């Protein structure tokens, strides 16, 4: 029994350290890293590269239809897009490789998602972003193509909006 508790305690410490280290990958405002040079295909068949969106503030949201937090936060992601879309703001929702394409297409159509939705069939887009392993994971990218913030889990949308306002006011 004592050995089992020690193993459990050791496992808990290792998990906490791994999560702590993983969450620490979020760039601070002082150390912004360039967004990876990824390309993807949207549900409508349009090919797009993240570099095509340079000069705009971009929210890249990794999600899955099987992720209840992802589904719950999607209306706020839509509302954020609607609020800022006319000011140089874009959103790309990237469905994880394990998400069945038919589910993603149905979700996007039934919710009338107003922004680009891509399916990361190979997992390469998620890999280049870190790798992304948990959903939702969201990145906010400034006009210069630098990752400004990484959110694991649902963002505080009030704080996110304040940061979007600040980034939109910055020069490219």
C-alpha positions, -999 to +999 in steps of 0.1 A: +000+000+000+028+024+009+046+016-024+014+023-044+011+057-026+047+066-034+042+057-071+010+077-071+028+107-055+057+104-079+033+102-108+014+133-096+047+152-092+058+142-127+024+152-142+025+185-124+060+192-136+052+182-171+020+204-172+038+233-155+066+231-180+042+227-209+021+257-199+053+277-195+057+275-232+033+305-235+054+334-247+054+364-225+051+398-241+089+402-237+097+370-257+074+367-287+081+339-311+073+338-348+042+318-357+051+287-376+050+288-414+020+265-417-004+259-446-038+243-444-069+236-465-102+251-453-134+231-454-144+250-485-113+237-503-094+269-502-057+266-495-043+291-471-011+298-453-008+316-420+016+339-437-013+351-460-028+366-428+003+387-419-007+423-412-038+412-393-043+400-357-051+363-359-066+339-335-058+303-342-080+279-322-072+241-320-104+223-311-123+191-315-160+183-318-155+158-290-142+184-266-170+199-245-149+230-236-142+236-273-179+234-281-189+256-252-163+283-261-171+284-298-200+309-295-176+333-277-149+328-305-176+336-330-187+367-311-151+378-309-146+373-346-178+393-354-168+421-331-133+426-346-135+412-382-138+447-398-107+459-381-081+435-394-088+405-372-090+369-384-099+336-369-088+301-380-104+271-363-081+241-367-098+207-360-075+181-346-064+152-367-085+127-347-117+146-354-138+129-381-141+153-410-178+148-414-183+158-377-162+189-383-181+199-414-215+193-398-205+213-367-192+242-388-223+242-410-249+238-382-233+266-362-227+287-393-191+294-383-182+327-400-144+321-402-121+296-418-122+260-405-094+236-413-089+200-405-054+191-395-056+156-412-019+148-406-014+165-373+014+186-388-002+220-380-006+211-343+029+197-343+044+230-356+026+250-330+043+233-301+030+206-304-006+211-294-018+181-274-048+194-254-079+211-267-088+238-267-055+255-273-056+289-288-029+312-301-032+350-306-008+363-333+000+400-338+002+418-372+039+410-374+032+373-373+044+367-337+027+346-312+017+369-284-004+346-262-011+309-259-042+298-240-047+262-229-083+258-220-110+284-224-096+319-225-108+347-203-126+365-231-127+399-214-089+398-211-086+384-247-107+413-260-085+438-242-054+422-257-070+421-292-078+459-289-041+466-280-028+445-308-051+460-334-038+495-323-002+485-329+016+491-362+022+461-385 
